[in-house]
Amino acid sequence: MTFSIKDLWREPLVHFLAAGALIFALDALWSGSDGESNHIVVSVEKVEQLALLWERTWGRPPTDQELQGSVRDYIKDEVYYREALKLGLDVNDQVIRRRLRQKLEFFVVEDASNQQPSREVLETWYEQHPQTYVVPAAFTFEQVYLAAQDDERIAEVLAQLGAGANPENVGDRISLPASMTSSATAAVSRTFGDVFVEGLSASPRGEWSGPIKSGLGTHLVRLTAVTPERPLTFDEARPQVLRDWMANGRVAAEEDAFAFMRAQYDIRIEGMEE
């Protein structure tokens, strides 16, 4: 069986050999010293990583030229990085300091993020935080907005509503929903405010009543249904319990690691008591 040059060039091994030749050529050009800091070695594993990164980004393997371009970019990054370190450009740079801290924190909490707790561990966490895992109360109601606190008008509108008047034909216009259906406490609070929720919760059901206040004025309401708050079962809450348990583990791991690292330093804050 014979191969043409074109067929041979399609072989992955040839790609890596070509990339390696390029790397060594560039290394020969740039290496002016025998010092370790002047040697850049791009391993076969690194070339494979660059090829995989390209494929994940573009949805296809790179061509020979594209792979060689990725290798050149990597080498360029490495050269600039090392030269910047030689010039001390990393010193007192808050952005770099923050990025290094983030990377170290990531390594510190990685083990905690990979833990898979047992059902018993999660059930214990669930039982220790009963107020976290609840289905909030929900309300179904209508409301009529009145721009001013006018007792005479309030009584008049209440009488109209009680006699069957269309809520859309009384009251004042405002860009608030005229009704909400099975809406959780938090949703009602975001729309009308906490004071409104308190007044709504105390309203009789099935009849127009009020006034109750919001941050925008006065409202008459007809509360037709309330679904009381209830605790989530463990199985219902389990995904959230797992997220919360893992988040707590990451925080604890970071705090423990920082305490250990901090103990290695003699820290003095001038002008302040430590």
C-alpha positions in Angstrom: 0.0 0.0 0.0 1.4 3.4 -0.9 0.6 6.8 0.6 0.8 10.1 -1.0 2.2 13.2 0.7 -1.3 14.5 1.0 -2.5 11.3 2.7 0.4 11.3 5.1 -0.2 14.9 6.1 -3.7 13.9 7.3 -2.2 11.6 10.0 -2.5 13.0 13.5 1.0 11.9 14.4 2.3 14.0 11.6 0.4 17.0 13.0 2.1 16.6 16.4 5.5 16.1 14.8 5.0 19.3 12.8 3.9 21.2 15.8 6.9 19.8 17.7 9.3 20.9 15.0 7.8 24.4 15.1 8.2 24.5 18.9 11.9 23.5 18.8 12.6 26.0 16.0 11.0 28.8 18.0 12.8 27.6 21.1 16.1 27.7 19.3 15.4 31.2 18.1 14.4 32.6 21.5 16.6 30.7 23.9 19.6 33.0 24.4 20.6 31.7 27.8 21.0 28.3 29.5 18.9 29.5 32.4 15.8 27.5 33.1 13.6 30.6 32.8 14.6 30.9 29.1 13.5 27.4 28.2 9.9 26.9 27.0 8.9 23.3 26.4 5.4 22.6 25.0 4.7 19.0 25.7 2.7 16.6 23.5 0.1 16.7 26.2 -0.1 20.5 26.0 -0.5 20.4 22.2 -3.3 17.8 22.7 -5.0 20.2 25.2 -4.7 23.1 22.7 -6.3 20.9 20.0 -9.1 19.8 22.3 -9.7 23.4 23.4 -10.0 24.4 19.7 -12.5 21.6 19.0 -14.6 22.5 22.0 -14.7 26.1 20.9 -15.3 25.7 17.2 -17.0 22.3 17.1 -14.4 20.6 14.9 -10.8 19.6 15.1 -8.2 22.2 14.1 -6.4 22.1 10.8 -2.6 21.9 10.8 -2.3 25.6 10.3 -4.9 26.3 13.1 -3.1 24.0 15.5 0.2 25.6 14.8 -1.4 29.0 15.3 -2.7 27.8 18.7 0.8 26.6 19.6 2.3 30.0 18.5 -0.3 31.9 20.6 0.5 29.7 23.6 4.2 30.3 23.3 3.6 34.0 22.9 1.5 34.0 26.1 4.3 32.2 27.9 7.0 34.6 26.6 5.0 37.7 27.6 4.1 36.2 30.9 7.8 35.4 31.8 9.0 38.8 30.6 6.3 40.6 32.6 7.4 38.7 35.7 11.0 39.7 35.0 9.9 43.3 35.0 7.9 42.9 38.2 4.6 43.8 36.5 2.8 41.4 38.8 3.9 43.3 42.0 1.2 45.5 43.7 -1.3 44.8 40.9 -4.7 44.4 42.6 -6.2 42.6 39.6 -3.5 39.9 39.6 -3.6 39.6 43.3 -7.3 39.0 43.2 -7.1 36.5 40.4 -4.4 34.5 42.3 -6.5 34.5 45.4 -9.5 33.3 43.4 -7.4 30.4 41.9 -6.0 29.4 45.3 -9.5 29.5 46.8 -10.7 27.3 44.0 -8.1 24.7 44.8 -8.8 24.9 48.5 -12.5 24.2 48.1 -12.3 21.7 45.3 -12.3 18.7 47.6 -15.3 20.0 49.4 -17.1 20.5 46.1 -16.5 16.9 45.1 -17.9 15.3 48.2 -21.1 13.3 47.9 -22.9 13.2 51.3 -25.1 10.3 52.4 -28.8 10.7 52.8 -28.3 10.6 56.5 -26.0 13.6 56.4 -28.4 15.6 54.3 -31.3 14.7 56.5 -29.4 16.0 59.5 -28.8 19.3 57.7 -32.5 19.5 56.7 -33.6 18.9 60.2 -31.2 21.6 61.5 -32.6 24.3 59.2 -36.4 23.8 59.2 -37.2 27.4 58.3 -35.1 27.2 55.1 -37.1 24.5 53.4 -40.7 25.7 53.2 -43.3 26.4 50.5 -44.3 30.0 51.2 -47.9 31.1 51.7 -49.6 32.1 48.5 -52.5 34.6 47.8 -55.2 35.0 45.2 -56.8 38.5 45.3 -58.0 41.5 43.4 -57.2 45.1 44.3 -58.5 48.6 43.5 -56.0 51.4 43.9 -56.9 54.8 45.4 -54.3 57.5 45.0 -55.3 59.5 48.1 -56.4 58.5 51.6 -59.9 60.0 51.4 -62.3 58.3 53.9 -65.4 59.4 52.2 -64.3 58.2 48.8 -63.0 54.9 50.3 -66.5 54.3 51.8 -68.1 55.1 48.4 -65.9 52.8 46.4 -66.3 50.0 48.9 -70.1 50.4 48.6 -69.9 50.3 44.8 -67.7 47.1 44.9 -70.0 45.5 47.4 -73.0 46.2 45.1 -71.2 44.3 42.3 -69.5 47.2 40.4 -66.7 46.2 38.0 -63.4 46.8 39.8 -62.0 48.1 36.5 -64.5 51.0 36.5 -63.8 52.3 40.0 -60.6 53.5 41.6 -57.6 55.2 40.0 -55.3 53.9 37.3 -51.8 52.6 38.2 -49.3 50.3 36.6 -49.9 47.5 39.2 -51.7 44.2 38.5 -55.4 44.4 39.2 -55.2 40.8 40.5 -52.7 38.0 41.4 -53.4 34.3 41.5 -51.7 31.8 43.8 -48.8 34.3 44.2 -46.2 33.6 46.8 -45.6 36.0 49.6 -42.3 37.2 48.2 -43.9 37.9 44.8 -46.7 39.9 46.3 -44.2 41.8 48.5 -42.0 42.7 45.5 -45.0 44.1 43.7 -46.9 45.9 46.6 -44.5 45.9 49.6 -44.3 44.2 53.0 -47.0 46.5 54.6 -49.5 45.5 51.9 -48.8 41.8 52.5 -49.4 42.3 56.2 -52.7 44.0 55.5 -53.7 41.4 52.9 -53.0 38.5 55.3 -55.4 40.1 57.8 -58.2 40.7 55.3 -61.4 38.7 55.3 -61.9 36.3 52.5 -64.5 36.6 49.7 -65.5 40.2 50.2 -64.1 43.6 49.4 -62.3 45.3 52.4 -59.7 47.8 53.3 -58.1 50.2 53.0 -54.6 48.7 53.2 -51.4 50.5 52.4 -48.7 50.0 49.9 -45.7 52.1 49.1 -47.8 53.8 46.3 -51.0 54.6 48.2 -54.2 53.0 49.3 -55.9 49.8 48.2 -59.2 48.0 48.6 -58.8 44.3 48.3 -60.9 41.1 47.8 -58.9 38.1 49.1 -60.4 34.9 47.6 -57.8 32.2 48.6 -54.9 31.7 50.8 -52.6 28.7 50.7 -50.8 28.6 54.0 -47.0 28.1 54.3 -46.0 24.5 54.7 -42.7 22.7 55.2 -41.1 20.9 52.2 -40.6 17.2 52.7 -37.0 16.0 52.6 -37.4 14.5 49.2 -38.9 17.7 47.8 -36.1 19.8 49.4 -33.3 17.4 48.7 -31.7 19.2 45.7 -31.7 22.5 47.6 -30.5 20.8 50.7 -27.5 19.3 48.8 -26.7 22.7 47.3 -26.8 24.4 50.7 -24.8 21.6 52.4 -22.1 21.8 49.7 -22.0 25.6 49.8 -21.5 25.4 53.6 -18.7 22.9 53.1 -16.9 25.2 50.7 -17.1 28.1 53.1 -15.9 25.9 56.0 -13.0 24.5 53.9 -11.9 28.0 52.8 -12.0 29.3 56.4 -10.0 26.3 57.7 -7.4 26.6 54.9 -7.1 30.4 55.5 -6.7 29.9 59.2 -3.9 27.4 58.6 -2.1 29.6 56.0 -2.5 32.7 58.2 -0.9 31.0 61.1 2.3 30.7 59.1 2.7 34.5 59.1 3.7 37.0 61.7 1.2 39.8 61.0 1.4 43.3 62.4 -0.9 46.2 61.5 0.8 49.5 62.2 -1.3 51.9 64.1 -4.0 49.3 64.9 -4.5 46.5 67.4 -4.5 43.1 65.7 
